[in-house]
Amino acid sequence: MSAEALVVLDRHYNSFHAYREGEANVYAVRVGSELKVRYSDFQAGRVVLRPLGMGFPVEVVEPAGGETANDLLAGRVVLVLRAV
C-alpha cells in the first residue's frame, strides 16, 4: 500500500470471525509501531498476515504477553482510496 492511500477502517469490527462467509477479510493489524493492511486470519494462537500480492512473504505475528490476537486488530478495511 502506498503512502498516498487513505484507508477507511471499521474499528468496531475487530474479530477474526468472517464478515461474509467464505470471503477473506482484509484488516489493519498492529505489528510493533506499524499498521499493516493484509488479508488476516488467526491460526494456532498467531495472526497470519497474507500479502495482497503474491510476490511478498507471509508474516506470522504472535501476541505479546497479556495480549490476545484480537488486540492486534485495528479494524476491518472497508475502503481504500488512492491518488493516481
PyMOL Python script that loads the backbone (N, CA, C, O; Angstrom):
from pymol import cmd

cmd.read_pdbstr("""\
ATOM      1  N   MET A   1       0.855  -1.162   0.000  1.00  0.00           N
ATOM      2  CA  MET A   1       0.000   0.000   0.000  1.00  0.00           C
ATOM      3  C   MET A   1       0.904   1.229   0.000  1.00  0.00           C
ATOM      4  O   MET A   1       1.855   1.303   0.778  1.00  0.00           O
ATOM      5  N   SER A   2       0.614   2.169  -0.851  1.00  0.00           N
ATOM      6  CA  SER A   2       1.454   3.349  -0.945  1.00  0.00           C
ATOM      7  C   SER A   2       1.130   4.338   0.175  1.00  0.00           C
ATOM      8  O   SER A   2       0.072   4.273   0.800  1.00  0.00           O
ATOM      9  N   ALA A   3       2.067   5.250   0.408  1.00  0.00           N
ATOM     10  CA  ALA A   3       1.873   6.247   1.461  1.00  0.00           C
ATOM     11  C   ALA A   3       0.769   7.232   1.088  1.00  0.00           C
ATOM     12  O   ALA A   3       0.264   7.942   1.958  1.00  0.00           O
ATOM     13  N   GLU A   4       0.387   7.290  -0.179  1.00  0.00           N
ATOM     14  CA  GLU A   4      -0.639   8.220  -0.625  1.00  0.00           C
ATOM     15  C   GLU A   4      -2.045   7.651  -0.508  1.00  0.00           C
ATOM     16  O   GLU A   4      -2.998   8.280  -0.968  1.00  0.00           O
ATOM     17  N   ALA A   5      -2.196   6.497   0.085  1.00  0.00           N
ATOM     18  CA  ALA A   5      -3.512   5.864   0.190  1.00  0.00           C
ATOM     19  C   ALA A   5      -4.201   6.270   1.491  1.00  0.00           C
ATOM     20  O   ALA A   5      -3.559   6.492   2.517  1.00  0.00           O
ATOM     21  N   LEU A   6      -5.514   6.358   1.416  1.00  0.00           N
ATOM     22  CA  LEU A   6      -6.349   6.598   2.590  1.00  0.00           C
ATOM     23  C   LEU A   6      -7.151   5.326   2.820  1.00  0.00           C
ATOM     24  O   LEU A   6      -7.871   4.871   1.931  1.00  0.00           O
ATOM     25  N   VAL A   7      -7.029   4.755   4.007  1.00  0.00           N
ATOM     26  CA  VAL A   7      -7.705   3.503   4.331  1.00  0.00           C
ATOM     27  C   VAL A   7      -8.788   3.793   5.365  1.00  0.00           C
ATOM     28  O   VAL A   7      -8.517   4.382   6.411  1.00  0.00           O
ATOM     29  N   VAL A   8     -10.010   3.376   5.065  1.00  0.00           N
ATOM     30  CA  VAL A   8     -11.133   3.560   5.982  1.00  0.00           C
ATOM     31  C   VAL A   8     -11.349   2.235   6.706  1.00  0.00           C
ATOM     32  O   VAL A   8     -11.521   1.190   6.079  1.00  0.00           O
ATOM     33  N   LEU A   9     -11.336   2.297   8.050  1.00  0.00           N
ATOM     34  CA  LEU A   9     -11.470   1.098   8.870  1.00  0.00           C
ATOM     35  C   LEU A   9     -12.796   1.087   9.614  1.00  0.00           C
ATOM     36  O   LEU A   9     -13.299   2.123  10.049  1.00  0.00           O
ATOM     37  N   ASP A  10     -13.345  -0.110   9.746  1.00  0.00           N
ATOM     38  CA  ASP A  10     -14.468  -0.334  10.647  1.00  0.00           C
ATOM     39  C   ASP A  10     -13.849  -0.775  11.969  1.00  0.00           C
ATOM     40  O   ASP A  10     -13.566  -1.958  12.158  1.00  0.00           O
ATOM     41  N   ARG A  11     -13.639   0.166  12.880  1.00  0.00           N
ATOM     42  CA  ARG A  11     -12.940  -0.128  14.130  1.00  0.00           C
ATOM     43  C   ARG A  11     -13.800  -0.929  15.100  1.00  0.00           C
ATOM     44  O   ARG A  11     -13.286  -1.460  16.085  1.00  0.00           O
ATOM     45  N   HIS A  12     -15.088  -1.025  14.838  1.00  0.00           N
ATOM     46  CA  HIS A  12     -15.963  -1.825  15.691  1.00  0.00           C
ATOM     47  C   HIS A  12     -15.898  -3.298  15.324  1.00  0.00           C
ATOM     48  O   HIS A  12     -16.299  -4.159  16.107  1.00  0.00           O
ATOM     49  N   TYR A  13     -15.391  -3.584  14.130  1.00  0.00           N
ATOM     50  CA  TYR A  13     -15.284  -4.974  13.693  1.00  0.00           C
ATOM     51  C   TYR A  13     -13.848  -5.414  13.920  1.00  0.00           C
ATOM     52  O   TYR A  13     -13.006  -5.294  13.031  1.00  0.00           O
ATOM     53  N   ASN A  14     -13.573  -5.922  15.113  1.00  0.00           N
ATOM     54  CA  ASN A  14     -12.208  -6.305  15.466  1.00  0.00           C
ATOM     55  C   ASN A  14     -12.160  -7.751  15.950  1.00  0.00           C
ATOM     56  O   ASN A  14     -11.685  -8.053  17.045  1.00  0.00           O
ATOM     57  N   SER A  15     -12.668  -8.628  15.097  1.00  0.00           N
ATOM     58  CA  SER A  15     -12.693 -10.050  15.382  1.00  0.00           C
ATOM     59  C   SER A  15     -12.276 -10.797  14.124  1.00  0.00           C
ATOM     60  O   SER A  15     -12.497 -10.321  13.010  1.00  0.00           O
ATOM     61  N   PHE A  16     -11.676 -11.961  14.301  1.00  0.00           N
ATOM     62  CA  PHE A  16     -11.279 -12.762  13.152  1.00  0.00           C
ATOM     63  C   PHE A  16     -12.426 -13.592  12.592  1.00  0.00           C
ATOM     64  O   PHE A  16     -12.225 -14.351  11.644  1.00  0.00           O
ATOM     65  N   HIS A  17     -13.610 -13.465  13.150  1.00  0.00           N
ATOM     66  CA  HIS A  17     -14.771 -14.164  12.620  1.00  0.00           C
ATOM     67  C   HIS A  17     -15.103 -13.537  11.258  1.00  0.00           C
ATOM     68  O   HIS A  17     -15.132 -12.312  11.133  1.00  0.00           O
ATOM     69  N   ALA A  18     -15.352 -14.366  10.246  1.00  0.00           N
ATOM     70  CA  ALA A  18     -15.589 -13.883   8.886  1.00  0.00           C
ATOM     71  C   ALA A  18     -16.772 -12.913   8.828  1.00  0.00           C
ATOM     72  O   ALA A  18     -17.839 -13.186   9.376  1.00  0.00           O
ATOM     73  N   TYR A  19     -16.567 -11.787   8.163  1.00  0.00           N
ATOM     74  CA  TYR A  19     -17.627 -10.798   7.978  1.00  0.00           C
ATOM     75  C   TYR A  19     -18.681 -11.341   7.028  1.00  0.00           C
ATOM     76  O   TYR A  19     -19.880 -11.226   7.280  1.00  0.00           O
ATOM     77  N   ARG A  20     -18.218 -11.936   5.929  1.00  0.00           N
ATOM     78  CA  ARG A  20     -19.085 -12.647   4.983  1.00  0.00           C
ATOM     79  C   ARG A  20     -18.543 -14.050   4.838  1.00  0.00           C
ATOM     80  O   ARG A  20     -17.359 -14.238   4.558  1.00  0.00           O
ATOM     81  N   GLU A  21     -19.387 -15.019   5.023  1.00  0.00           N
ATOM     82  CA  GLU A  21     -18.972 -16.420   4.971  1.00  0.00           C
ATOM     83  C   GLU A  21     -18.290 -16.746   3.649  1.00  0.00           C
ATOM     84  O   GLU A  21     -18.816 -16.444   2.577  1.00  0.00           O
ATOM     85  N   GLY A  22     -17.117 -17.363   3.732  1.00  0.00           N
ATOM     86  CA  GLY A  22     -16.396 -17.792   2.540  1.00  0.00           C
ATOM     87  C   GLY A  22     -15.545 -16.729   1.878  1.00  0.00           C
ATOM     88  O   GLY A  22     -14.907 -17.016   0.865  1.00  0.00           O
ATOM     89  N   GLU A  23     -15.507 -15.510   2.405  1.00  0.00           N
ATOM     90  CA  GLU A  23     -14.701 -14.436   1.835  1.00  0.00           C
ATOM     91  C   GLU A  23     -13.577 -14.064   2.803  1.00  0.00           C
ATOM     92  O   GLU A  23     -13.766 -14.048   4.020  1.00  0.00           O
ATOM     93  N   ALA A  24     -12.421 -13.769   2.245  1.00  0.00           N
ATOM     94  CA  ALA A  24     -11.278 -13.358   3.066  1.00  0.00           C
ATOM     95  C   ALA A  24     -11.486 -11.927   3.562  1.00  0.00           C
ATOM     96  O   ALA A  24     -12.039 -11.083   2.856  1.00  0.00           O
ATOM     97  N   ASN A  25     -11.036 -11.676   4.777  1.00  0.00           N
ATOM     98  CA  ASN A  25     -11.120 -10.338   5.354  1.00  0.00           C
ATOM     99  C   ASN A  25      -9.779  -9.631   5.245  1.00  0.00           C
ATOM    100  O   ASN A  25      -8.723 -10.243   5.404  1.00  0.00           O
ATOM    101  N   VAL A  26      -9.835  -8.338   4.974  1.00  0.00           N
ATOM    102  CA  VAL A  26      -8.636  -7.504   4.967  1.00  0.00           C
ATOM    103  C   VAL A  26      -8.715  -6.638   6.220  1.00  0.00           C
ATOM    104  O   VAL A  26      -9.707  -5.948   6.453  1.00  0.00           O
ATOM    105  N   TYR A  27      -7.657  -6.688   7.020  1.00  0.00           N
ATOM    106  CA  TYR A  27      -7.607  -5.948   8.277  1.00  0.00           C
ATOM    107  C   TYR A  27      -6.385  -5.037   8.323  1.00  0.00           C
ATOM    108  O   TYR A  27      -5.401  -5.256   7.616  1.00  0.00           O
ATOM    109  N   ALA A  28      -6.467  -4.021   9.162  1.00  0.00           N
ATOM    110  CA  ALA A  28      -5.296  -3.267   9.585  1.00  0.00           C
ATOM    111  C   ALA A  28      -4.865  -3.913  10.897  1.00  0.00           C
ATOM    112  O   ALA A  28      -5.633  -3.965  11.858  1.00  0.00           O
ATOM    113  N   VAL A  29      -3.633  -4.401  10.925  1.00  0.00           N
ATOM    114  CA  VAL A  29      -3.122  -5.153  12.069  1.00  0.00           C
ATOM    115  C   VAL A  29      -1.905  -4.418  12.628  1.00  0.00           C
ATOM    116  O   VAL A  29      -1.026  -3.984  11.883  1.00  0.00           O
ATOM    117  N   ARG A  30      -1.873  -4.287  13.950  1.00  0.00           N
ATOM    118  CA  ARG A  30      -0.747  -3.629  14.619  1.00  0.00           C
ATOM    119  C   ARG A  30       0.409  -4.612  14.720  1.00  0.00           C
ATOM    120  O   ARG A  30       0.280  -5.689  15.303  1.00  0.00           O
ATOM    121  N   VAL A  31       1.554  -4.219  14.137  1.00  0.00           N
ATOM    122  CA  VAL A  31       2.786  -5.013  14.214  1.00  0.00           C
ATOM    123  C   VAL A  31       3.860  -4.060  14.717  1.00  0.00           C
ATOM    124  O   VAL A  31       4.394  -3.254  13.954  1.00  0.00           O
ATOM    125  N   GLY A  32       4.173  -4.158  16.005  1.00  0.00           N
ATOM    126  CA  GLY A  32       5.099  -3.190  16.607  1.00  0.00           C
ATOM    127  C   GLY A  32       4.458  -1.814  16.579  1.00  0.00           C
ATOM    128  O   GLY A  32       3.358  -1.630  17.101  1.00  0.00           O
ATOM    129  N   SER A  33       5.143  -0.837  15.967  1.00  0.00           N
ATOM    130  CA  SER A  33       4.610   0.525  15.880  1.00  0.00           C
ATOM    131  C   SER A  33       3.971   0.809  14.522  1.00  0.00           C
ATOM    132  O   SER A  33       3.630   1.955  14.230  1.00  0.00           O
ATOM    133  N   GLU A  34       3.803  -0.218  13.691  1.00  0.00           N
ATOM    134  CA  GLU A  34       3.213  -0.052  12.371  1.00  0.00           C
ATOM    135  C   GLU A  34       1.803  -0.637  12.302  1.00  0.00           C
ATOM    136  O   GLU A  34       1.435  -1.501  13.097  1.00  0.00           O
ATOM    137  N   LEU A  35       1.034  -0.156  11.347  1.00  0.00           N
ATOM    138  CA  LEU A  35      -0.222  -0.802  10.973  1.00  0.00           C
ATOM    139  C   LEU A  35       0.001  -1.391   9.591  1.00  0.00           C
ATOM    140  O   LEU A  35       0.425  -0.692   8.671  1.00  0.00           O
ATOM    141  N   LYS A  36      -0.283  -2.670   9.450  1.00  0.00           N
ATOM    142  CA  LYS A  36      -0.138  -3.324   8.157  1.00  0.00           C
ATOM    143  C   LYS A  36      -1.512  -3.735   7.665  1.00  0.00           C
ATOM    144  O   LYS A  36      -2.323  -4.265   8.425  1.00  0.00           O
ATOM    145  N   VAL A  37      -1.770  -3.489   6.391  1.00  0.00           N
ATOM    146  CA  VAL A  37      -3.036  -3.852   5.770  1.00  0.00           C
ATOM    147  C   VAL A  37      -2.807  -5.148   5.002  1.00  0.00           C
ATOM    148  O   VAL A  37      -2.059  -5.191   4.025  1.00  0.00           O
ATOM    149  N   ARG A  38      -3.478  -6.212   5.476  1.00  0.00           N
ATOM    150  CA  ARG A  38      -3.270  -7.538   4.890  1.00  0.00           C
ATOM    151  C   ARG A  38      -4.539  -8.379   5.019  1.00  0.00           C
ATOM    152  O   ARG A  38      -5.408  -8.104   5.847  1.00  0.00           O
ATOM    153  N   TYR A  39      -4.622  -9.400   4.185  1.00  0.00           N
ATOM    154  CA  TYR A  39      -5.578 -10.462   4.449  1.00  0.00           C
ATOM    155  C   TYR A  39      -5.091 -11.116   5.724  1.00  0.00           C
ATOM    156  O   TYR A  39      -3.916 -11.473   5.810  1.00  0.00           O
ATOM    157  N   SER A  40      -5.947 -11.287   6.714  1.00  0.00           N
ATOM    158  CA  SER A  40      -5.500 -11.767   8.018  1.00  0.00           C
ATOM    159  C   SER A  40      -6.433 -12.835   8.548  1.00  0.00           C
ATOM    160  O   SER A  40      -7.643 -12.797   8.329  1.00  0.00           O
ATOM    161  N   ASP A  41      -5.840 -13.790   9.251  1.00  0.00           N
ATOM    162  CA  ASP A  41      -6.633 -14.772   9.975  1.00  0.00           C
ATOM    163  C   ASP A  41      -5.868 -15.237  11.204  1.00  0.00           C
ATOM    164  O   ASP A  41      -4.705 -14.885  11.404  1.00  0.00           O
ATOM    165  N   PHE A  42      -6.530 -16.018  12.006  1.00  0.00           N
ATOM    166  CA  PHE A  42      -5.995 -16.469  13.284  1.00  0.00           C
ATOM    167  C   PHE A  42      -5.813 -17.974  13.210  1.00  0.00           C
ATOM    168  O   PHE A  42      -6.764 -18.711  12.947  1.00  0.00           O
ATOM    169  N   GLN A  43      -4.571 -18.434  13.447  1.00  0.00           N
ATOM    170  CA  GLN A  43      -4.275 -19.864  13.410  1.00  0.00           C
ATOM    171  C   GLN A  43      -3.276 -20.194  14.503  1.00  0.00           C
ATOM    172  O   GLN A  43      -2.232 -19.553  14.618  1.00  0.00           O
ATOM    173  N   ALA A  44      -3.601 -21.195  15.303  1.00  0.00           N
ATOM    174  CA  ALA A  44      -2.703 -21.732  16.332  1.00  0.00           C
ATOM    175  C   ALA A  44      -2.140 -20.644  17.245  1.00  0.00           C
ATOM    176  O   ALA A  44      -0.951 -20.651  17.566  1.00  0.00           O
ATOM    177  N   GLY A  45      -2.994 -19.709  17.662  1.00  0.00           N
ATOM    178  CA  GLY A  45      -2.569 -18.673  18.603  1.00  0.00           C
ATOM    179  C   GLY A  45      -1.774 -17.543  17.987  1.00  0.00           C
ATOM    180  O   GLY A  45      -1.224 -16.710  18.708  1.00  0.00           O
ATOM    181  N   ARG A  46      -1.701 -17.496  16.664  1.00  0.00           N
ATOM    182  CA  ARG A  46      -0.929 -16.461  15.965  1.00  0.00           C
ATOM    183  C   ARG A  46      -1.793 -15.784  14.917  1.00  0.00           C
ATOM    184  O   ARG A  46      -2.778 -16.345  14.438  1.00  0.00           O
ATOM    185  N   VAL A  47      -1.401 -14.563  14.571  1.00  0.00           N
ATOM    186  CA  VAL A  47      -2.056 -13.836  13.492  1.00  0.00           C
ATOM    187  C   VAL A  47      -1.229 -14.068  12.232  1.00  0.00           C
ATOM    188  O   VAL A  47      -0.026 -13.809  12.212  1.00  0.00           O
ATOM    189  N   VAL A  48      -1.886 -14.557  11.185  1.00  0.00           N
ATOM    190  CA  VAL A  48      -1.218 -14.809   9.914  1.00  0.00           C
ATOM    191  C   VAL A  48      -1.595 -13.687   8.960  1.00  0.00           C
ATOM    192  O   VAL A  48      -2.772 -13.475   8.665  1.00  0.00           O
ATOM    193  N   LEU A  49      -0.577 -12.966   8.478  1.00  0.00           N
ATOM    194  CA  LEU A  49      -0.783 -11.843   7.561  1.00  0.00           C
ATOM    195  C   LEU A  49      -0.404 -12.297   6.164  1.00  0.00           C
ATOM    196  O   LEU A  49       0.758 -12.602   5.893  1.00  0.00           O
ATOM    197  N   ARG A  50      -1.382 -12.340   5.284  1.00  0.00           N
ATOM    198  CA  ARG A  50      -1.142 -12.760   3.901  1.00  0.00           C
ATOM    199  C   ARG A  50      -1.083 -11.512   3.030  1.00  0.00           C
ATOM    200  O   ARG A  50      -1.917 -10.617   3.169  1.00  0.00           O
ATOM    201  N   PRO A  51      -0.107 -11.447   2.138  1.00  0.00           N
ATOM    202  CA  PRO A  51       0.064 -10.239   1.320  1.00  0.00           C
ATOM    203  C   PRO A  51      -1.065 -10.060   0.312  1.00  0.00           C
ATOM    204  O   PRO A  51      -1.753 -11.015  -0.049  1.00  0.00           O
ATOM    205  N   LEU A  52      -1.241  -8.826  -0.133  1.00  0.00           N
ATOM    206  CA  LEU A  52      -2.219  -8.539  -1.167  1.00  0.00           C
ATOM    207  C   LEU A  52      -1.713  -9.040  -2.517  1.00  0.00           C
ATOM    208  O   LEU A  52      -2.510  -9.406  -3.382  1.00  0.00           O
ATOM    209  N   GLY A  53      -0.377  -9.059  -2.704  1.00  0.00           N
ATOM    210  CA  GLY A  53       0.245  -9.560  -3.923  1.00  0.00           C
ATOM    211  C   GLY A  53       1.071 -10.797  -3.627  1.00  0.00           C
ATOM    212  O   GLY A  53       1.677 -10.900  -2.560  1.00  0.00           O
ATOM    213  N   MET A  54       1.099 -11.721  -4.544  1.00  0.00           N
ATOM    214  CA  MET A  54       1.786 -12.997  -4.323  1.00  0.00           C
ATOM    215  C   MET A  54       3.309 -12.857  -4.272  1.00  0.00           C
ATOM    216  O   MET A  54       3.984 -13.804  -3.867  1.00  0.00           O
ATOM    217  N   GLY A  55       3.865 -11.735  -4.660  1.00  0.00           N
ATOM    218  CA  GLY A  55       5.304 -11.543  -4.664  1.00  0.00           C
ATOM    219  C   GLY A  55       5.891 -11.174  -3.315  1.00  0.00           C
ATOM    220  O   GLY A  55       7.084 -10.888  -3.223  1.00  0.00           O
ATOM    221  N   PHE A  56       5.086 -11.176  -2.276  1.00  0.00           N
ATOM    222  CA  PHE A  56       5.539 -10.790  -0.952  1.00  0.00           C
ATOM    223  C   PHE A  56       5.368 -11.954   0.012  1.00  0.00           C
ATOM    224  O   PHE A  56       4.515 -12.816  -0.203  1.00  0.00           O
ATOM    225  N   PRO A  57       6.174 -11.990   1.080  1.00  0.00           N
ATOM    226  CA  PRO A  57       6.099 -13.128   2.011  1.00  0.00           C
ATOM    227  C   PRO A  57       4.907 -13.039   2.967  1.00  0.00           C
ATOM    228  O   PRO A  57       4.380 -11.961   3.241  1.00  0.00           O
ATOM    229  N   VAL A  58       4.508 -14.198   3.458  1.00  0.00           N
ATOM    230  CA  VAL A  58       3.505 -14.294   4.511  1.00  0.00           C
ATOM    231  C   VAL A  58       4.203 -13.972   5.828  1.00  0.00           C
ATOM    232  O   VAL A  58       5.332 -14.410   6.047  1.00  0.00           O
ATOM    233  N   GLU A  59       3.551 -13.215   6.706  1.00  0.00           N
ATOM    234  CA  GLU A  59       4.103 -12.894   8.024  1.00  0.00           C
ATOM    235  C   GLU A  59       3.251 -13.560   9.098  1.00  0.00           C
ATOM    236  O   GLU A  59       2.037 -13.700   8.949  1.00  0.00           O
ATOM    237  N   VAL A  60       3.901 -13.963  10.173  1.00  0.00           N
ATOM    238  CA  VAL A  60       3.210 -14.536  11.322  1.00  0.00           C
ATOM    239  C   VAL A  60       3.553 -13.683  12.533  1.00  0.00           C
ATOM    240  O   VAL A  60       4.726 -13.438  12.815  1.00  0.00           O
ATOM    241  N   VAL A  61       2.521 -13.227  13.252  1.00  0.00           N
ATOM    242  CA  VAL A  61       2.711 -12.343  14.403  1.00  0.00           C
ATOM    243  C   VAL A  61       2.140 -13.026  15.633  1.00  0.00           C
ATOM    244  O   VAL A  61       0.997 -13.482  15.624  1.00  0.00           O
ATOM    245  N   GLU A  62       2.936 -13.096  16.688  1.00  0.00           N
ATOM    246  CA  GLU A  62       2.462 -13.642  17.957  1.00  0.00           C
ATOM    247  C   GLU A  62       2.115 -12.489  18.888  1.00  0.00           C
ATOM    248  O   GLU A  62       2.896 -11.547  19.027  1.00  0.00           O
ATOM    249  N   PRO A  63       0.952 -12.555  19.523  1.00  0.00           N
ATOM    250  CA  PRO A  63       0.609 -11.515  20.501  1.00  0.00           C
ATOM    251  C   PRO A  63       1.611 -11.517  21.658  1.00  0.00           C
ATOM    252  O   PRO A  63       2.082 -12.569  22.090  1.00  0.00           O
ATOM    253  N   ALA A  64       1.924 -10.323  22.146  1.00  0.00           N
ATOM    254  CA  ALA A  64       2.831 -10.204  23.291  1.00  0.00           C
ATOM    255  C   ALA A  64       2.122 -10.688  24.545  1.00  0.00           C
ATOM    256  O   ALA A  64       0.905 -10.877  24.542  1.00  0.00           O
ATOM    257  N   GLY A  65       2.874 -10.888  25.609  1.00  0.00           N
ATOM    258  CA  GLY A  65       2.299 -11.352  26.869  1.00  0.00           C
ATOM    259  C   GLY A  65       1.131 -10.499  27.322  1.00  0.00           C
ATOM    260  O   GLY A  65       1.231  -9.272  27.360  1.00  0.00           O
ATOM    261  N   GLY A  66       0.032 -11.135  27.664  1.00  0.00           N
ATOM    262  CA  GLY A  66      -1.149 -10.423  28.124  1.00  0.00           C
ATOM    263  C   GLY A  66      -2.055  -9.944  27.004  1.00  0.00           C
ATOM    264  O   GLY A  66      -3.148  -9.451  27.282  1.00  0.00           O
ATOM    265  N   GLU A  67      -1.644 -10.070  25.752  1.00  0.00           N
ATOM    266  CA  GLU A  67      -2.467  -9.663  24.621  1.00  0.00           C
ATOM    267  C   GLU A  67      -3.133 -10.875  23.986  1.00  0.00           C
ATOM    268  O   GLU A  67      -2.642 -12.000  24.081  1.00  0.00           O
ATOM    269  N   THR A  68      -4.244 -10.622  23.346  1.00  0.00           N
ATOM    270  CA  THR A  68      -4.868 -11.648  22.521  1.00  0.00           C
ATOM    271  C   THR A  68      -4.665 -11.251  21.059  1.00  0.00           C
ATOM    272  O   THR A  68      -4.261 -10.125  20.768  1.00  0.00           O
ATOM    273  N   ALA A  69      -4.941 -12.162  20.156  1.00  0.00           N
ATOM    274  CA  ALA A  69      -4.808 -11.858  18.733  1.00  0.00           C
ATOM    275  C   ALA A  69      -5.727 -10.702  18.340  1.00  0.00           C
ATOM    276  O   ALA A  69      -5.351  -9.863  17.521  1.00  0.00           O
ATOM    277  N   ASN A  70      -6.927 -10.652  18.917  1.00  0.00           N
ATOM    278  CA  ASN A  70      -7.857  -9.568  18.590  1.00  0.00           C
ATOM    279  C   ASN A  70      -7.355  -8.207  19.053  1.00  0.00           C
ATOM    280  O   ASN A  70      -7.768  -7.183  18.511  1.00  0.00           O
ATOM    281  N   ASP A  71      -6.468  -8.180  20.050  1.00  0.00           N
ATOM    282  CA  ASP A  71      -5.884  -6.910  20.493  1.00  0.00           C
ATOM    283  C   ASP A  71      -5.012  -6.287  19.408  1.00  0.00           C
ATOM    284  O   ASP A  71      -4.786  -5.077  19.419  1.00  0.00           O
ATOM    285  N   LEU A  72      -4.522  -7.089  18.479  1.00  0.00           N
ATOM    286  CA  LEU A  72      -3.663  -6.587  17.411  1.00  0.00           C
ATOM    287  C   LEU A  72      -4.448  -5.968  16.263  1.00  0.00           C
ATOM    288  O   LEU A  72      -3.878  -5.252  15.440  1.00  0.00           O
ATOM    289  N   LEU A  73      -5.751  -6.236  16.199  1.00  0.00           N
ATOM    290  CA  LEU A  73      -6.571  -5.722  15.101  1.00  0.00           C
ATOM    291  C   LEU A  73      -6.963  -4.272  15.342  1.00  0.00           C
ATOM    292  O   LEU A  73      -7.513  -3.937  16.391  1.00  0.00           O
ATOM    293  N   ALA A  74      -6.678  -3.411  14.365  1.00  0.00           N
ATOM    294  CA  ALA A  74      -7.141  -2.030  14.438  1.00  0.00           C
ATOM    295  C   ALA A  74      -8.545  -1.922  13.857  1.00  0.00           C
ATOM    296  O   ALA A  74      -9.314  -1.040  14.238  1.00  0.00           O
ATOM    297  N   GLY A  75      -8.880  -2.827  12.928  1.00  0.00           N
ATOM    298  CA  GLY A  75     -10.210  -2.838  12.338  1.00  0.00           C
ATOM    299  C   GLY A  75     -10.208  -3.483  10.970  1.00  0.00           C
ATOM    300  O   GLY A  75      -9.157  -3.747  10.386  1.00  0.00           O
ATOM    301  N   ARG A  76     -11.409  -3.730  10.471  1.00  0.00           N
ATOM    302  CA  ARG A  76     -11.580  -4.328   9.150  1.00  0.00           C
ATOM    303  C   ARG A  76     -11.553  -3.222   8.105  1.00  0.00           C
ATOM    304  O   ARG A  76     -12.193  -2.184   8.277  1.00  0.00           O
ATOM    305  N   VAL A  77     -10.817  -3.443   7.029  1.00  0.00           N
ATOM    306  CA  VAL A  77     -10.716  -2.453   5.960  1.00  0.00           C
ATOM    307  C   VAL A  77     -12.018  -2.476   5.156  1.00  0.00           C
ATOM    308  O   VAL A  77     -12.441  -3.527   4.672  1.00  0.00           O
ATOM    309  N   VAL A  78     -12.645  -1.312   5.021  1.00  0.00           N
ATOM    310  CA  VAL A  78     -13.888  -1.225   4.249  1.00  0.00           C
ATOM    311  C   VAL A  78     -13.717  -0.443   2.958  1.00  0.00           C
ATOM    312  O   VAL A  78     -14.528  -0.579   2.042  1.00  0.00           O
ATOM    313  N   LEU A  79     -12.663   0.382   2.871  1.00  0.00           N
ATOM    314  CA  LEU A  79     -12.474   1.207   1.676  1.00  0.00           C
ATOM    315  C   LEU A  79     -11.018   1.647   1.613  1.00  0.00           C
ATOM    316  O   LEU A  79     -10.424   1.999   2.632  1.00  0.00           O
ATOM    317  N   VAL A  80     -10.448   1.627   0.420  1.00  0.00           N
ATOM    318  CA  VAL A  80      -9.106   2.166   0.187  1.00  0.00           C
ATOM    319  C   VAL A  80      -9.208   3.157  -0.956  1.00  0.00           C
ATOM    320  O   VAL A  80      -9.667   2.818  -2.047  1.00  0.00           O
ATOM    321  N   LEU A  81      -8.776   4.392  -0.699  1.00  0.00           N
ATOM    322  CA  LEU A  81      -8.736   5.436  -1.711  1.00  0.00           C
ATOM    323  C   LEU A  81      -7.278   5.758  -1.989  1.00  0.00           C
ATOM    324  O   LEU A  81      -6.487   5.977  -1.072  1.00  0.00           O
ATOM    325  N   ARG A  82      -6.940   5.783  -3.262  1.00  0.00           N
ATOM    326  CA  ARG A  82      -5.542   6.002  -3.624  1.00  0.00           C
ATOM    327  C   ARG A  82      -5.469   7.046  -4.726  1.00  0.00           C
ATOM    328  O   ARG A  82      -6.200   6.973  -5.714  1.00  0.00           O
ATOM    329  N   ALA A  83      -4.583   8.014  -4.552  1.00  0.00           N
ATOM    330  CA  ALA A  83      -4.374   9.031  -5.579  1.00  0.00           C
ATOM    331  C   ALA A  83      -3.621   8.406  -6.740  1.00  0.00           C
ATOM    332  O   ALA A  83      -2.721   7.590  -6.543  1.00  0.00           O
ATOM    333  N   VAL A  84      -3.991   8.792  -7.945  1.00  0.00           N
ATOM    334  CA  VAL A  84      -3.305   8.241  -9.125  1.00  0.00           C
ATOM    335  C   VAL A  84      -2.425   9.273  -9.757  1.00  0.00           C
ATOM    336  O   VAL A  84      -1.769   8.994 -10.761  1.00  0.00           O
TER     337      VAL A  84
END
""", "prot")
cmd.dss("prot")
cmd.show_as("cartoon", "prot")
cmd.util.cbc("prot")
cmd.orient("prot")
